[in-house]
Amino acid sequence: MPFERLLKGFADFRLGYYREHPDLFERLATEGQSPEVLVIGCSDARVDPGILTQTRPGDIFTIRNISAIVPPAQIPPDERQHGTSAAIEFAVRGLEVKHIAVLGHALCGGIAALVDGERSSAYASYDYLSTWTAVAQEVRNLAVRELAGRPREQISRAVEQAAVLNSIVNLMSFPWIAERVASGALRLHAWWFNLVEGQLYAFNPATAQFEPVEGVTVTPTVAKGTSLSAIKPERLIAVAAGKPAF
């Protein structure tokens, strides 16, 4: 896509959408943002949370990084740079969002690199990629071991989905998230989008599977009273391998 198309798009936005919704932008400028939903998605250009959810400016607070990964909380906090954690903290403690959705997706390049391994990946010479995706290294290793002999596509999909659950578990390692979930003020959602078929899937702790979303009401993956053992990636991989979901 030529770079000039971006500038034309901005001009079209300014002359079209912006002028058609003056009240919306005036409110956002004077009152600030107050989204109720934080979406943690992948940087992949094919999976834009705003377009997928058809939301308006101000509706969702969005964090995008490689593979929609959430690192575990650093406790006690150190002085290193924690971009994703800082954005999550701002959304939860500052904006007081009521929902967090981790949105993974099919054909994720970051997860593919993780599955292939640091040495065999086409991205082996990259400086930062493997360090970042290593947040999900344990679930990758588990899936590769338990699904040995399966097609690579099946293994990658299992890791894509297990990585979403790993991020949900890591979200609960932040004390101010765990406290809000326990009080009922915050709910967490594990989503996976199949861009080939245009279908959204949500994790169901009862079946340990990502199931297609058919309507507009979806039970949160983690809410007040949910047992964390129900959402561990190991359960999903066990089901994918055809073993009992403990």
Backbone torsions as a table, in degrees:
resi	resn	phi	psi	omega
1	MET	NA	118.6	179.5
2	PRO	-58.1	144.6	-179.1
3	PHE	-59.8	-32.4	-179.0
4	GLU	-60.9	-26.1	179.6
5	ARG	-64.4	-32.7	177.6
6	LEU	-63.6	-43.7	-179.1
7	LEU	-67.0	-38.1	176.5
8	LYS	-64.9	-39.4	178.6
9	GLY	-61.5	-41.0	178.6
10	PHE	-65.6	-40.0	178.1
11	ALA	-63.0	-41.3	177.8
12	ASP	-63.4	-40.1	178.0
13	PHE	-61.6	-45.8	-176.7
14	ARG	-65.0	-39.1	-178.6
15	LEU	-84.2	-19.7	-177.2
16	GLY	-107.0	-87.6	-173.4
17	TYR	-56.6	-43.8	-177.7
18	TYR	-62.3	-42.9	-179.5
19	ARG	-73.6	-25.9	-179.2
20	GLU	-80.1	-16.5	-177.5
21	HIS	-129.3	57.2	-177.6
22	PRO	-64.2	-36.2	-178.7
23	ASP	-64.7	-38.9	-179.5
24	LEU	-62.2	-48.8	-176.4
25	PHE	-73.4	-29.7	175.3
26	GLU	-66.9	-41.3	178.8
27	ARG	-65.1	-43.4	179.5
28	LEU	-63.6	-34.9	-179.0
29	ALA	-75.2	-34.4	-175.5
30	THR	-92.6	-35.3	-176.0
31	GLU	-100.1	-15.2	-177.5
32	GLY	83.1	-174.4	-177.9
33	GLN	-94.7	146.1	177.6
34	SER	-145.9	55.0	179.8
35	PRO	-68.3	148.4	177.3
36	GLU	-98.1	-8.5	-174.3
37	VAL	-127.6	132.5	170.1
38	LEU	-106.0	125.0	174.8
39	VAL	-110.9	123.4	175.6
40	ILE	-104.5	106.7	-174.5
41	GLY	-121.3	178.3	179.9
42	CYS	-86.4	152.8	177.9
43	SER	-73.5	-8.8	-178.6
44	ASP	-48.5	128.1	-176.3
45	ALA	-64.4	-16.0	-177.3
46	ARG	-87.7	-9.6	-171.8
47	VAL	-127.4	80.9	-178.7
48	ASP	-94.5	114.3	-177.3
49	PRO	-56.5	-38.0	-178.9
50	GLY	-65.2	-40.2	178.8
51	ILE	-72.6	-43.5	-178.4
52	LEU	-61.5	-36.4	-177.8
53	THR	-97.1	-2.3	177.7
54	GLN	52.5	47.7	-178.8
55	THR	-96.6	166.4	179.0
56	ARG	-101.8	163.4	174.9
57	PRO	-54.2	132.9	179.5
58	GLY	95.5	-11.4	-175.6
59	ASP	-78.3	-40.5	-176.6
60	ILE	-130.4	143.3	171.2
61	PHE	-94.4	128.0	-170.8
62	THR	-121.0	133.3	171.1
63	ILE	-118.8	128.0	178.0
64	ARG	-127.1	130.8	176.0
65	ASN	-148.6	-178.4	179.4
66	ILE	-64.1	117.6	173.0
67	SER	69.0	18.0	177.0
68	ALA	54.4	42.5	-174.9
69	ILE	-88.8	136.7	171.9
70	VAL	-111.5	119.4	177.7
71	PRO	-76.2	158.6	175.7
72	PRO	-67.6	156.2	179.3
73	ALA	-63.0	140.4	174.1
74	GLN	-91.4	108.7	-177.0
75	ILE	-127.2	122.0	-3.4
76	PRO	-72.9	157.5	-179.8
77	PRO	-58.0	141.0	177.4
78	ASP	-110.6	-172.0	-175.7
79	GLU	-101.5	17.4	175.3
80	ARG	-80.1	171.3	-179.6
81	GLN	-86.3	122.5	-179.2
82	HIS	-125.8	78.2	-173.7
83	GLY	-62.0	-49.8	-178.6
84	THR	-65.4	-44.4	-179.9
85	SER	-63.6	-38.3	179.1
86	ALA	-64.9	-41.0	179.6
87	ALA	-67.1	-39.5	176.8
88	ILE	-62.7	-43.9	179.7
89	GLU	-61.1	-42.4	179.5
90	PHE	-62.3	-42.5	-179.0
91	ALA	-66.1	-40.1	-175.1
92	VAL	-83.1	-51.4	-175.2
93	ARG	-83.6	-31.4	-178.2
94	GLY	-90.1	-52.7	-176.9
95	LEU	-89.8	-15.9	178.5
96	GLU	56.5	50.6	176.7
97	VAL	-61.5	154.2	-178.0
98	LYS	-101.8	-14.9	-179.5
99	HIS	-138.8	143.4	169.5
100	ILE	-125.5	124.7	176.8
101	ALA	-115.5	122.8	172.9
102	VAL	-93.4	120.1	-172.4
103	LEU	-114.0	97.6	172.9
104	GLY	-88.8	177.8	-177.9
105	HIS	-157.3	164.0	178.1
106	ALA	-71.5	154.1	176.1
107	LEU	60.0	37.1	-179.0
108	CYS	-76.4	121.5	-178.1
109	GLY	-65.9	-37.5	178.9
110	GLY	-63.8	-42.2	178.2
111	ILE	-69.2	-37.0	177.8
112	ALA	-60.3	-41.6	177.9
113	ALA	-64.2	-38.5	178.7
114	LEU	-65.5	-42.9	179.8
115	VAL	-63.6	-42.9	-177.5
116	ASP	-68.0	-26.4	-178.9
117	GLY	95.8	153.0	-173.5
118	GLU	-59.9	-37.4	-175.3
119	ARG	-79.3	-38.5	-174.4
120	SER	-90.0	-11.7	-177.7
121	SER	-69.4	149.2	175.8
122	ALA	-66.7	-13.6	-178.4
123	TYR	-103.9	19.7	-174.2
124	ALA	-59.3	-28.3	-177.4
125	SER	-87.6	-1.9	-178.6
126	TYR	-68.6	150.7	-174.9
127	ASP	-81.1	-35.1	-168.8
128	TYR	-121.8	-17.6	-170.8
129	LEU	-59.9	-50.8	-175.0
130	SER	-66.5	-32.5	178.2
131	THR	-65.7	-39.1	-179.2
132	TRP	-70.7	-49.3	-177.0
133	THR	-69.9	-15.7	178.1
134	ALA	-61.9	-13.5	174.2
135	VAL	-56.5	-31.5	179.9
136	ALA	-104.9	19.6	-175.8
137	GLN	-61.1	-41.3	-177.2
138	GLU	-63.6	-42.4	-179.6
139	VAL	-71.4	-30.7	175.6
140	ARG	-62.9	-48.9	-178.3
141	ASN	-61.4	-39.4	179.5
142	LEU	-64.2	-45.4	-179.3
143	ALA	-64.9	-43.1	179.8
144	VAL	-62.3	-38.2	-179.7
145	ARG	-72.9	-47.3	-175.0
146	GLU	-74.3	-25.3	-177.8
147	LEU	-108.2	22.6	179.8
148	ALA	-55.0	133.2	-179.5
149	GLY	93.6	-14.0	177.7
150	ARG	-78.9	159.0	175.4
151	PRO	-58.0	147.7	-179.3
152	ARG	-56.9	-35.7	-179.6
153	GLU	-59.4	-41.8	179.7
154	GLN	-66.8	-40.8	179.5
155	ILE	-65.4	-44.3	179.6
156	SER	-61.6	-42.2	179.6
157	ARG	-63.8	-41.3	178.7
158	ALA	-61.9	-41.0	-179.8
159	VAL	-70.6	-39.3	176.1
160	GLU	-55.2	-46.5	-177.4
161	GLN	-75.3	-39.2	178.5
162	ALA	-65.3	-33.7	178.6
163	ALA	-65.7	-34.0	175.6
164	VAL	-63.0	-45.1	178.7
165	LEU	-65.4	-37.4	177.0
166	ASN	-60.1	-39.1	178.0
167	SER	-67.5	-36.8	176.8
168	ILE	-62.4	-45.5	178.2
169	VAL	-61.5	-41.0	179.2
170	ASN	-66.5	-34.2	175.7
171	LEU	-58.1	-39.3	-178.1
172	MET	-72.1	-7.5	176.6
173	SER	-81.4	-10.8	175.2
174	PHE	-84.3	118.4	-174.3
175	PRO	-54.7	-40.6	-177.2
176	TRP	-73.7	-14.5	170.7
177	ILE	-84.4	-46.8	179.8
178	ALA	-58.6	-39.3	179.5
179	GLU	-64.4	-41.6	-178.8
180	ARG	-71.8	-35.7	175.3
181	VAL	-64.6	-43.7	-178.7
182	ALA	-62.9	-31.8	-179.3
183	SER	-85.5	-10.3	-178.4
184	GLY	90.1	3.9	-178.0
185	ALA	-82.3	-14.6	-175.4
186	LEU	-140.8	140.9	177.4
187	ARG	-127.9	144.4	-177.8
188	LEU	-113.7	140.8	-176.9
189	HIS	-128.1	133.4	176.5
190	ALA	-105.7	111.7	-177.3
191	TRP	-119.7	151.4	175.2
192	TRP	-141.4	129.4	-175.4
193	PHE	-109.5	125.3	175.9
194	ASN	-93.5	100.6	-174.6
195	LEU	-71.8	-17.3	178.7
196	VAL	-69.7	-39.9	-178.4
197	GLU	-107.0	-2.1	179.4
198	GLY	66.9	31.7	-175.4
199	GLN	-114.9	134.5	175.0
200	LEU	-93.4	138.1	177.3
201	TYR	-120.7	143.1	177.9
202	ALA	-122.8	142.2	-178.3
203	PHE	-76.2	132.1	177.3
204	ASN	-108.9	108.1	-179.0
205	PRO	-58.8	-26.4	-177.3
206	ALA	-68.6	-33.7	-178.8
207	THR	-107.2	-9.1	-176.8
208	ALA	58.7	36.5	178.8
209	GLN	-136.5	155.8	170.0
210	PHE	-85.9	121.7	-175.5
211	GLU	-115.1	146.6	-177.7
212	PRO	-61.5	138.7	176.7
213	VAL	-87.2	117.4	-176.2
214	GLU	-101.6	-26.5	-177.4
215	GLY	-123.6	-154.6	-178.0
216	VAL	-107.9	1.4	178.6
217	THR	-116.1	120.1	-179.7
218	VAL	-130.1	131.9	177.8
219	THR	-69.9	133.4	179.0
220	PRO	-60.5	149.6	175.1
221	THR	-69.5	-41.4	178.0
222	VAL	-130.1	123.5	175.1
223	ALA	-141.4	-175.9	-180.0
224	LYS	-54.2	124.6	177.5
225	GLY	90.9	-4.3	179.8
226	THR	-73.5	134.8	176.7
227	SER	-81.8	128.7	179.6
228	LEU	-62.9	-26.3	-179.7
229	SER	-64.1	-20.8	-179.0
230	ALA	-76.0	-17.0	-175.5
231	ILE	-115.7	10.1	-179.3
232	LYS	-64.5	139.1	-179.6
233	PRO	-56.3	-28.8	-179.2
234	GLU	-58.5	-35.0	-179.8
235	ARG	-66.8	-44.4	-179.9
236	LEU	-62.0	-43.9	-178.6
237	ILE	-67.5	-35.7	177.1
238	ALA	-61.5	-43.8	178.5
239	VAL	-64.4	-41.7	178.7
240	ALA	-62.5	-31.5	-179.4
241	ALA	-85.8	-2.4	179.9
242	GLY	78.7	23.6	179.2
243	LYS	-106.0	161.4	178.3
244	PRO	-58.3	135.1	176.0
245	ALA	-85.5	96.2	-174.7
246	PHE	-50.0	NA	NA
